[in-house]
Amino acid sequence: MVREQVLSATNSVGRKSEDIRLIVVTKGQPYEKVMEVIEAGAKFLGENYVEEAIPKIAETGEASGIEWHMIGHVQSRKARKVCEQFDWVQSVDSLRLAHRLNRFAKELEIKLPILLECNVSGEESKFGWRAWSELEWEQLAGEFAPILELENLSVHGLMTMPPFFANPENSRPFFIRLRNLREYLKLQFPGFGWKELSMGMSADFMVAIQEGATIIRVGTAILGERKI
Ligand SMILES: *Cc1c(COP(=O)(O)O)cnc(C)c1O
């Protein structure tokens, strides 16, 4: 169902469905459900809380070939665990967190792929860099610059979570804003990887794909309502 919708969204704007990475968000779902989606072919799974993720990651095992994405806010003191457990961190929202992840990535001798989470709506309850006004982008670029220099992190692009709307069309301006920000950063920092735009969830991933998402994060539309 979600795969068909991805196909129809990519077709509607002349994109290829292979260019969209589907992260199945398993937060609040029991281990059995996690195994079900893996058996159904999921390769990328997302979790918001490191404590919840640790047993799931352990039980699915290395051999599963699953790539685990941290998509929730990470407290700096949990950075070590996150670095040890996850293959990607999509929710890097402060310089302090970036520094800590870099330090632990260095200890582990890995280069950790990250996304910079941006708040493009101005909604106060959302984490992420202040990015809702274009007037702030220059300052934002200045804040990103030192992160791009960190040796054990590789910045692959941006992530956002717009406010929830019953009508997905209302998310469109925020997706466009994130894409525009990405274009701006590409000009400021050519030669860095700004390829990924992680945007779109169960309610609005089709609109996100039309606006250039390369990563969508879908939970309930695949797994049903969460327990927690
Ligand atoms: C929970 C969550 C999702 C998935 O939400 P659904 O509406 O269940 O698809 C995606 N991204 C983030 C950051 C989340 O916290």
PDBQT file of the ligand as one rigid body, heavy atoms in Angstrom, charges set to zero:
ROOT
HETATM    1  C1  LIG A 301       7.057   8.967  14.891  1.00  0.00    +0.000 C 
HETATM    2  C2  LIG A 301       7.829   9.657  13.852  1.00  0.00    +0.000 A 
HETATM    3  C3  LIG A 301       7.637   9.379  12.486  1.00  0.00    +0.000 A 
HETATM    4  C4  LIG A 301       6.575   8.441  11.970  1.00  0.00    +0.000 C 
HETATM    5  O1  LIG A 301       5.312   8.949  12.209  1.00  0.00    +0.000 OA
HETATM    6  P1  LIG A 301       4.002   8.266  11.578  1.00  0.00    +0.000 P 
HETATM    7  O2  LIG A 301       3.007   9.341  11.597  1.00  0.00    +0.000 OA
HETATM    8  O3  LIG A 301       3.659   7.108  12.431  1.00  0.00    +0.000 OA
HETATM    9  O4  LIG A 301       4.352   7.847  10.197  1.00  0.00    +0.000 OA
HETATM   10  C5  LIG A 301       8.472  10.011  11.585  1.00  0.00    +0.000 A 
HETATM   11  N1  LIG A 301       9.421  10.867  11.971  1.00  0.00    +0.000 NA
HETATM   12  C6  LIG A 301       9.631  11.176  13.266  1.00  0.00    +0.000 A 
HETATM   13  C7  LIG A 301      10.705  12.135  13.628  1.00  0.00    +0.000 C 
HETATM   14  C8  LIG A 301       8.831  10.589  14.238  1.00  0.00    +0.000 A 
HETATM   15  O5  LIG A 301       9.038  10.921  15.521  1.00  0.00    +0.000 OA
ENDROOT
TORSDOF 0
